[in-house]
Amino acid sequence: MASESCAFDIIGARYLRDVQPGELVTLGEHGLESRIVDGGQRRAFCVFEYIYFARPDSRMNDRVLQVARSRMGEILWREAPVEADLVIAVPDSGNPAARGLARAAGLPQDDGFVKNRYVARTFIQPGQELRKHGLRLKFNPLPEVIAGKRLVVVDDSIVRGNTTRQIVQMLRDAGAAEIHMRISAPPVKHPCHYGIDMSTREEMIAHGRTTEQVAAELGCDSLHYLSLEGVYEAVGATRATHCDACFTGEYPLAGSDAAAGKYSLEDGADARGQAPSLIGA
Ligand code: SF4
């Protein structure tokens, strides 16, 4: 049993079926047993799995996420085209959507950054200063590719905005003529109550700001997010069976509402300090 289907590919195992919400599957002396231990609430699969969390070679809702993310890029271009010379991704998170967007736009795509493979991911480093330093170590922009170009820069999400702000500055320093950020997810405005420790509402750059205000904060020439409808179109799913609360504030589980903090469903929440974030951007 695994949380993602890519684990089966690695060991040559075969995917049989999903464990259903409320289902308890056990492997014991009587073999595989299943029983439903909870029911009644509607299905609410995390839509952020398709966008960011899951590995791109995993299969969810009958499609490989690499392909679904590429489709998000195509739809993003349809929703927000712009005059530009070159498409680049924020590696690696923006890679599939950048490919789809470039294909839909008929624009060339290149590597604007070389990613340093030898440093840890920025989200596991505590504190803003370390994170800032970590990003400089992580991405090296290529002036030979970027200079004088009107860039479409694709990433999969923005949470706090610190990473994106620094990326925009690095691209400016490397001589980019224009920077048009395209994000293959809607603005993240609300905390997750279901186990993803992404930030408090106050830390989220899109919370309480218009897209134009966020663009000004980031220092880019334009900014567009993929619509929620675009996400669902890309993955071939509907809101009725998914959770998208971090985008909409509409929490599927009764008792957790938009005004509550990210620890609202945890016992002793008030006693907890700030946990390190899982989404660093
Ligand atoms: S709030 Fe966002 S991250 Fe949390 S389960 Fe819902 S969609 Fe996923």
Residues whose N, C-alpha, C, O or C-beta is under 5 A from the ligand:
A	BS01	SF4	C46 V47 F48 P191 C192 H193 Y194 I196 C243 D244 A245 C246
